[in-house]
């Protein structure tokens, strides 16, 4: 009887253990300060706001001037697949920060590390303040903080995460989904029946015909001129000249004839 009575209590304690473990895992994420800021794309008038491998964000000016955030804390941009935001877990150490090389496996990575001094509060200025995600084409995807080009058209969602030496401190809201420009398929080369090809072939044919006629005319003229100017006898050929008189001569009278 005592063993039977303790049975339900033992079962309840067994059920409480997984719940305690779950709460322990979730607690660090719930301890982050939530900053009511949503990252936004830059103005639509900005050239190159969306490309096949990059997109441009407005800088979060004045969003990190809070008592629990210091000038030395790192502010990271979290880039995630549109369907991977619910799986994001803020890294507890700098060594655990995922890189672009982990994107296919984890579904997110951290990039564009900065400090709050780069995002000052104040009135708007004429200086363009944007963040271009995926802009570093020369960087390999392995180093931490690399701003490697994005691998596809998306969708992508981003947010800012503040970290110090002890772990994550604060985070913003997730942005809405961003789609990049799709890659344009290469068009097939026009066939021989296209209008452009017919025009090009006709022009080339006319030019070739004119060239052939010109060459033929020069050849005929050269041959005709050569034949007309050829001498009858060469310089080494013997020639005989027949001498004759064209007038009758009268012999003078003999001397002494009367």
Secondary structure per residue as TSV (DSSP state, phi and psi in degrees):
chain	resnum	aa	ss	phi	psi
A	1	X	-	360.0	-45.1
A	2	X	H	-62.7	-40.1
A	3	X	H	-64.1	-39.5
A	4	X	H	-65.8	-36.8
A	5	X	H	-68.1	-33.5
A	6	X	H	-80.0	-12.7
A	7	X	H	-59.6	-52.6
A	8	X	H	-60.3	-37.7
A	9	X	H	-65.7	-40.6
A	10	X	H	-63.1	-36.1
A	11	X	H	-67.4	-38.4
A	12	X	H	-65.9	-41.2
A	13	X	H	-65.4	-33.0
A	14	X	H	-67.2	-33.0
A	15	X	H	-75.4	-29.1
A	16	X	H	-73.0	-27.4
A	17	X	H	-62.0	-48.0
A	18	X	H	-61.1	-34.4
A	19	X	H	-66.4	-39.6
A	20	X	H	-64.7	-39.8
A	21	X	H	-64.7	-40.0
A	22	X	H	-64.3	-42.7
A	23	X	H	-65.3	-34.5
A	24	X	H	-65.6	-38.3
A	25	X	H	-71.6	-34.9
A	26	X	H	-80.8	-23.6
A	27	X	H	-57.5	-44.4
A	28	X	H	-60.1	-35.3
A	29	X	H	-70.0	-36.5
A	30	X	H	-74.1	-19.3
A	31	X	T	-78.6	-7.9
A	32	X	S	-70.8	139.8
A	33	X	E	-74.7	130.9
A	34	X	E	-91.2	120.2
A	35	X	E	-98.5	122.6
A	36	X	E	-78.8	69.5
A	37	X	E	-139.0	134.7
A	38	X	E	-114.3	120.0
A	39	X	-	-57.1	140.9
A	40	X	-	-125.5	147.0
A	41	X	B	-67.1	155.7
A	42	X	-	-68.6	175.7
A	43	X	-	-59.2	141.2
A	44	X	T	-61.6	-19.3
A	45	X	T	-79.5	-9.6
A	46	X	S	-74.6	125.7
A	47	X	T	-67.4	136.2
A	48	X	T	75.1	23.4
A	49	X	S	-60.8	-39.5
A	50	X	B	-126.9	128.6
A	51	X	-	-127.2	-167.3
A	52	X	S	-77.1	-14.9
A	53	X	S	-141.2	5.8
A	54	X	-	-141.4	159.5
A	55	X	E	-146.8	158.7
A	56	X	E	-117.2	131.0
A	57	X	E	-110.5	154.0
A	58	X	E	-73.7	142.2
A	59	X	-	-70.2	141.4
A	60	X	-	-80.4	70.5
A	61	X	T	-67.8	128.0
A	62	X	T	73.0	13.5
A	63	X	S	-90.8	-9.4
A	64	X	-	-119.1	17.5
A	65	X	-	-88.2	78.7
A	66	X	-	-129.2	157.4
A	67	X	T	-61.3	-35.3
A	68	X	T	-88.6	5.3
A	69	X	-	-115.2	125.6
A	70	X	-	-102.1	171.9
A	71	X	T	-69.0	-16.0
A	72	X	T	-97.1	-7.4
A	73	X	S	-70.8	146.0
A	74	X	E	-89.3	134.3
A	75	X	E	-111.5	115.0
A	76	X	E	-108.3	151.1
A	77	X	E	-100.0	122.1
A	78	X	E	-92.1	122.4
A	79	X	E	-110.1	125.0
A	80	X	E	-135.9	153.7
A	81	X	E	-62.3	151.5
A	82	X	T	-58.9	-27.3
A	83	X	T	-105.0	12.2
A	84	X	-	-113.3	5.8
A	85	X	G	-67.0	-32.3
A	86	X	G	-71.7	-16.6
A	87	X	G	-93.4	-0.3
A	88	X	-	-72.1	133.3
A	89	X	-	-127.5	121.8
A	90	X	-	-63.1	129.9
A	91	X	-	-64.4	142.2
A	92	X	S	-89.0	-16.9
A	93	X	S	-134.4	156.4
A	94	X	G	-63.1	-33.4
A	95	X	G	-66.5	-19.9
A	96	X	G	-93.4	3.9
A	97	X	-	-65.6	123.2
A	98	X	-	-72.8	148.3
A	99	X	-	-107.9	171.1
A	100	X	G	-57.0	-25.8
A	101	X	G	-66.4	-22.2
A	102	X	G	-90.4	2.6
A	103	X	H	-62.3	-43.9
A	104	X	H	-68.5	-29.1
A	105	X	H	-86.2	-45.0
A	106	X	H	-91.6	-30.5
A	107	X	S	90.7	4.1
A	108	X	E	-160.3	162.4
A	109	X	E	-157.5	169.7
A	110	X	E	-114.1	141.4
A	111	X	E	-152.8	176.5
A	112	X	E	52.8	54.0
A	113	X	E	-65.9	136.3
A	114	X	E	-148.9	-179.3
A	115	X	-	-124.1	162.3
A	116	X	G	-67.7	-17.1
A	117	X	G	-64.4	-23.1
A	118	X	G	-82.1	-10.6
A	119	X	S	-119.5	63.7
A	120	X	-	-73.5	154.0
A	121	X	-	-88.5	157.2
A	122	X	S	147.9	177.7
A	123	X	S	-66.5	156.0
A	124	X	-	-65.4	143.3
A	125	X	-	-122.6	172.6
A	126	X	S	-77.4	-9.7
A	127	X	S	-72.8	135.3
A	128	X	-	-79.3	119.7
A	129	X	-	-119.3	100.2
A	130	X	E	-138.1	165.3
A	131	X	E	-123.2	120.8
A	132	X	E	-100.6	111.3
A	133	X	E	-82.8	130.0
A	134	X	T	83.5	24.7
A	135	X	-	-88.9	-14.1
A	136	X	-	-91.9	92.9
A	137	X	T	-77.2	-17.1
A	138	X	T	-92.0	-6.8
A	139	X	S	-92.8	132.9
A	140	X	-	-71.8	161.4
A	141	X	S	-80.8	-2.0
A	142	X	S	-81.1	-39.6
A	143	X	S	-66.3	149.4
A	144	X	T	-67.5	139.8
A	145	X	B	79.8	2.3
A	146	X	-	-64.1	137.2
A	147	X	-	-99.7	58.5
A	148	X	-	-68.2	148.0
A	149	X	-	-56.8	144.2
A	150	X	-	-69.7	143.2
A	151	X	S	-83.6	-5.1
A	152	X	S	-164.8	-172.7
A	153	X	S	-81.4	-5.4
A	154	X	E	98.0	-160.7
A	155	X	E	-81.8	157.5
A	156	X	E	-123.5	150.0
A	157	X	E	-132.5	147.2
A	158	X	E	-134.3	159.7
A	159	X	E	-157.0	165.3
A	160	X	E	-101.8	138.9
A	161	X	E	-127.3	128.7
A	162	X	E	-100.9	130.7
A	163	X	E	-134.1	149.2
A	164	X	E	-126.7	-167.5
A	165	X	T	-66.2	-20.4
A	166	X	T	-95.0	-8.0
A	167	X	E	133.9	-165.0
A	168	X	E	-70.4	146.0
A	169	X	E	-116.4	-48.4
A	170	X	E	-151.5	163.1
A	171	X	E	-152.0	154.7
A	172	X	E	-95.7	-177.0
A	173	X	E	-77.2	160.8
A	174	X	-	-75.6	143.5
A	175	X	-	-75.9	171.3
A	176	X	-	-74.8	171.0
A	177	X	-	-70.6	138.4
A	178	X	E	-119.9	127.6
A	179	X	E	-108.5	132.8
A	180	X	-	-83.9	169.8
A	181	X	-	-70.4	130.3
A	182	X	-	-70.6	151.5
A	183	X	-	-70.0	133.8
A	184	X	-	-81.4	130.4
A	185	X	-	-69.8	141.7
A	186	X	-	-70.8	131.7
A	187	X	-	-76.9	144.5
A	188	X	-	-68.6	147.9
A	189	X	-	-63.1	137.4
A	190	X	-	-61.4	141.6
A	191	X	-	-74.2	173.5
A	192	X	T	-67.0	-12.4
A	193	X	T	-92.4	-0.8
A	194	X	S	-71.2	155.7
A	195	X	H	-64.0	-39.7
A	196	X	H	-62.8	-42.1
A	197	X	H	-65.4	-40.1
A	198	X	H	-62.3	-41.8
A	199	X	H	-65.0	-43.6
A	200	X	H	-63.1	-44.0
A	201	X	H	-63.0	-41.0
A	202	X	H	-63.3	-43.1
A	203	X	H	-63.8	-44.4
A	204	X	H	-64.5	-36.2
A	205	X	H	-65.5	-42.7
A	206	X	H	-63.8	-43.3
A	207	X	H	-63.7	-39.0
A	208	X	H	-66.0	-40.4
A	209	X	H	-64.5	-43.0
A	210	X	H	-61.4	-40.6
A	211	X	H	-64.5	-43.3
A	212	X	H	-64.5	-42.2
A	213	X	H	-63.6	-39.9
A	214	X	H	-64.1	-45.2
A	215	X	H	-63.1	-41.0
A	216	X	H	-65.4	-39.8
A	217	X	H	-64.2	-43.3
A	218	X	H	-63.0	-40.5
A	219	X	H	-64.4	-44.1
A	220	X	H	-64.7	-43.7
A	221	X	H	-63.2	-41.1
A	222	X	H	-63.9	-43.7
A	223	X	H	-65.5	-44.7
A	224	X	H	-63.2	-42.5
A	225	X	H	-68.1	-33.6
A	226	X	H	-69.8	-41.8
A	227	X	H	-67.9	-36.3
A	228	X	H	-71.8	-28.6
A	229	X	T	-97.7	11.3
A	230	X	-	-78.7	131.1
A	231	X	-	-72.0	153.0
A	232	X	S	-72.0	-44.8
A	233	X	S	-123.5	144.9
A	234	X	-	-82.8	170.3
A	235	X	T	-67.9	-20.7
A	236	X	T	-100.2	-0.5
A	237	X	S	-81.9	134.0
A	238	X	-	-70.8	147.7
A	239	X	-	-135.7	138.3
A	240	X	-	-113.3	138.5
A	241	X	-	-118.3	124.8
A	242	X	-	-89.5	123.4
A	243	X	-	-94.9	139.2
A	244	X	-	-155.0	158.1
A	245	X	-	-100.2	143.8
A	246	X	S	-98.9	-6.1
A	247	X	S	-127.6	147.6
A	248	X	-	-76.2	133.0
A	249	X	-	-102.2	143.7
A	250	X	-	-103.5	124.2
A	251	X	-	-67.3	143.3
A	252	X	-	-67.5	149.8
A	253	X	-	-66.7	148.3
A	254	X	-	-69.3	150.2
A	255	X	T	-71.2	142.3
A	256	X	T	84.3	-5.6
A	257	X	-	-79.3	134.7
A	258	X	-	-103.7	360.0
